Amino acid sequence: MPAVSKGDGMRGLAVFISDIRNCKSKEAEIKRINKELANIRSKFKGDKALDGYSKKKYVCKLLFIFLLGHDIDFGHMEAVNLLSSNKYTEKQIGYLFISVLVNSNSELIRLINNAIKNDLSSRNPTFMCLALHCIANVGSREMAEAFASEIPRILVAGDTMDSVKQSAALCLLRLYKTSPDLVLMGEWTSRVVHLLNDQHMGVVTAAISLITCLSQKNPDEFKTCVSLAVSRLSRIVSSASTDLQDYTYYFVPAPWLSCKLLRLLQCYPPPEDGAVKGRLVECLETILNKAQEPPKSKKVQHSNAKNAILFEAISLIIHYDSEPNLLVRACNQLGQFLQHRETNLRYLALESMCTLASSEFSHEAVKTHIETVINALKTERDVSVRQRAADLLYAMCDRSNAKQIVAEMLSYLETADYSIREEMVLKVAILAEKYAIDYSWYVDTILNLIRIAGDYVSEEVWYRVIQIVINRDDVQGYAAKTVFEALQAPACHENMVKVGGYILGEFGNLIAGDPRSSPLVQFNLLHSKFHLCSVPTRALLLSAYIKFINLFPETKATIQEVLRCDSQIRNSDVELQQRAVEYLKLSSIASTDVLATVLEEMPPFPERESSILAKLKKKKGPGAVSVTELEDSKREGGELNGGGDRGPDTAAMAASNTSTPSPSADLLGIRSAAPVGAAPSSAGSLLVDVFSEAGPTAPSAAVNDDGFLSSAPPSEDPAPPLSEADELLNKFVCKNNGVLFENQLLQIGIKSEYRQNLGRMYLFYGNKTSVQFASFTTTVSCPGELQSQLNVQTKPVEPLVEGGAQIQQVLNIECLSDFSEAPLLNIKFRYGGALQNLTLKLPVTINKFFQPTEMSSHDFFQRWKQLSQPQQEAQKIFKANHSMDTEVLKAKLLGLGTALLDNVDPNPENYVCAGVIQTKSQQVGCLLRLEPNAQAQMYRLTLRCSKDSVSRRLCELLAQQF
Amino acid sequence: MIGGLFIYNHKGEVLISRVYRDDIGRNAVDAFRVNVIHARQQVRSPVTNIARTSFFHVKRSNIWLAAVTKQNVNAAMVFEFLYKMCDVMTAYFGKISEENIKNNFVLIYELLDEILDFGYPQNSETGALKTFITQQGIKGQTKEEQSQITSQVTGQIGWRREGIKYRRNELFLDVLESVNLLMSPQGQVLSAHVSGRVVMKSYLSGMPECKFGMNDKIVIDKQGKGGASDDPGKSGKQSIAIDDCTFHQCVRLSKFDSERSISFIPPDGEYELMRYRTTKDIILPFRVIPLVREVGRTKLEVKVVIKSNFKPSLLAQKIEVRIPTPLNTSGVQVICMKGKAKYKASENAIVWKIKRMAGMKESQISAEIELLPTNDKKKWARPPISMNFEVPFAPSGLKVRYLKVFESKLNYSDHDVIKWVRYIGRSGIYETRC
């Protein structure tokens, strides 16, 4: 590159910049800039042409002003002119201006592209480099469009200079990254690969970045690069440190190139060719050997470069995961780093070891470093390193060392940083569960966990304990005992109280024999914690109390006394109050048999993926843990879930990996199975019916003393349709709008329109009370075969309906084929804590899809005769329900959707209609004849349709209408 | 309640820092420097809120004065105080500059101790302050003098001491007005108002009682009704409607409220007697008629005519017309018949200066502006043409009717006092859209 001579110093620019720097205030600076801008404008405007030097100077000034943050809206043209100059400095400034101030003016872009093209085709390497840098710096789509085809040509041309090749490779990389679709693969791709063999190391380094990027997108096209890379790598690795001259960095030969080569190799599986593979293994061994050699220099740059190659080599070894020897060596090497002075090295070593731990070959080798890692966890000063150490402990844990690791993690937890506590808790919980051989150990561990880090124990963790305790008979007694002991501590965490309440409520009887933990002692212990707890915990404790009444009848009086006291029965919290009231009633009304049935021990939970694992995955983000986790679960089989029984297979694991169940699913699992705990919250409507006269919409299930709970429908299921649902349905056969349903709480209005086989229905839910409805949900279901006949799509409604407010829901209905049932609409909401459950039939009947058809008398009778098969006709003679007014009848028949045909029937008293029912699969023609008999107040209705089921259904429907 | 007061130079270095209340920490000084003085975007609001602390600042040349508070204070009071502070400093050592502040910092601290107490503004009357805060060494004050200071500062008439004697009793009265205008290109007045001050310099002996009278509409109308002899039509024309006014503390407000007469015992020396604002029947001294024509994309022709609109016998001075030019101006040719005109590139404007101009005259300037074609489609916003001038009359029409002086104890009468009255009308923001 030509050196910048002294004459190019641009004194004017220097003066201007120092002026600006000397400005005392913002205003002064703006004044100076305005003055300079005016000067430049007058210079550019001037009639006499500027020489290259002054043009360059002014463009430089403009650039400086722009970089100060002022708008520049001229000078582009002059900058473009500079591009065509033959002087390096002028060209350089021109390119600089253009890459900083890209303007989308099409005219200019054309000129710029032209100038770049000229430079690219010139033989001058510095000009070519300038042009390539400009393309890469701008890197816009327009640039890519113009030059994407040109650059590969320059890159692979035989006569291109090395420095240009370097720039071209990096330029192409940039264009490929911004607009990959424009860089087309072609015959040049194979030649690019051969750049790996180039004499010039700089070219190889630049090319390898490009090849790595390209091969990530199309690995197959660049497969050949593997062997080339391996040979290049071996040449570098085996070379003496002085061979590469310029490319030796602190006695390490070409460290950057080596790292890039190793990284490129990580894009591909191990080479199949034995020779190549052998050579590669040799290289990797050499690298590992070199790490053992004493350092050639004490400088940090030397060790950094060496270690960079080493770590890249180790990640390649891990990537291949097929050379046990190398894996073990890598592991040992990392083991050395674990005690290194350098914090960064320790961090990297721990991180790489995490991945090594998941490899079957090196798992054992990793385990040998357990002491060091534990030590790191305790003594490391940097929190991120400690976190890595914890990760590694988690990864290296298996049955043999689980107890040690869990114990260490637990002890670390007491001093752990707040940021990683929750994660640690989850890890401990998972490890304890996964590798538990005897479950008393598991229970101990988790209770310890709650004791040490109660705040960080999420819901999932203690849900899981309870699930496991309930599912395993052998541990229940022990659990009850330990919990009881744990609760005796003067201050214990709320989560502990929760677990304690639940477990004692279920299994308190197992330890009641001991006088030290007699029922009353247990109860008093729990109740001593009661007042310090939050509302949900208190609610849980109340449920535990009612269970106590069942387990130990002798505590009944005491507990009833507690429930009866004002702080419970008049509690300001609705949930607590309701529980207190209901449990009190339940305990006093129900007989012991009933109580025993209602408050039976929990059934075992269905086996499922541990929700803790799901939570950890979510915390780490997808992919972070799941890979190792998946492999773990493969090795450990069904160990994961509740121990003994080998329940879920790996496929199920994989499935649940992709869609982790939400924690609420688990909560539901517990709740729906909890016999009493569920009663106030979800079976609310039922209990409201028992104890109060509210809840008019609740299903009026028969309530009798023996087993009222068992006879009631499970409240989470939709209630059966209302008895008057059919009547409601009939109201809407001949009309589309109106009020579908109304009671004291809720009004449902309906508005619908139909076109051919499609319909749209608007439902308006009005809250008639002044209290808001909570968790308002509606579901539309098509029972039985209706599912295949009708397609109903709904949008979910707002879960809250304010008092007096109305919300709207839109239903899209598509008729697939003819149908006879009506879809069901189920509405659930909470009104003042009580669940309301309501099912209605949606007034969607087959006649809604009628298209009226006009036809003459002749046509009508011709078709009537065509439909003469006995199944096709349906006839009914029935008594009039309403008055036989002609106009009303006509209106109804029109509302039906058919065309009312005049002058068809010889008897003018009779009504004749025709229409086509549109369904997605077929069209059904329908003819109708209604013959009133005014004297007898009777009708005769005859229907002939091309489909027999339709005639029957229509006949049924219409018979109700007149 | 002002929590503290800081004075910075243009670099943001603290020259004076006086904290009155504990709630203002040391970091408040830096907060203002970082967020206002060194802000990347120029801060235009005089009130800045940083971390629940309010900073009120004014700038005098390169010096920043900032009052700080954590409480919800009356912002107008704080600014009034800052302006008073500036006045006091000017009265003590002249121009407010970094140099002067550095040279007088002991004095400034002394002043700050006196005029603010625990953040509450106290006496800021320069005359009174000068009696006990002096720039010379400590005079051997006798007990009498000291007690006199005490009685004056704490007494009812804190602004004037007793026993002042002048050989010549003289009185100077300046009516200073600034007229603000925004006019459409067609000559329609979009908004106009005059804000005026009556500044007095009194050199009177004893404790004189003064009464000031002007052609306030309310007073004139009242008199017109009372004294039937006056011609109501004539007095109505001559009077002006004052929108609002404020007085120096020496004016007896109760009397003004009841009789609308302005009577007071004046302080010694210079002070501002009253401030007022009018919006009706304003005499606009100049009319600007702009004519801008775009000739193609690269040329702009501007012609501006100014007409003076007052008695031919009067002379306006220091006339300056500022015609903004587009941002892509590459060259300007100016022709003017009177005065000097120049294109100032650093301000993006043509500045036309005329030294003197008599009433009922007109003058014009024409300019050709060459433009550099730009690729920007943005249209030039056409800022208004602004004008500066000084005229020897009050554009609001205010007239001083009388200023009577009564001194019962000493034997000089109203006739013995030499009175001088001067009217100066200046331009405020005087703009015409083009």
Interface residues (C-beta under 8 A of the other chain):
Chain A: K24 S25 K26 K31 R32 N34 K35 L37 A38 N39 R41 S42 F44 K45 D73 F74 H76 N103 N105 L108
Chain B: H10 Q42 N62 L327 N328 T329 S330 G331 A345 S346 E347 N348 E370 L372 T374 N375 D376 K378
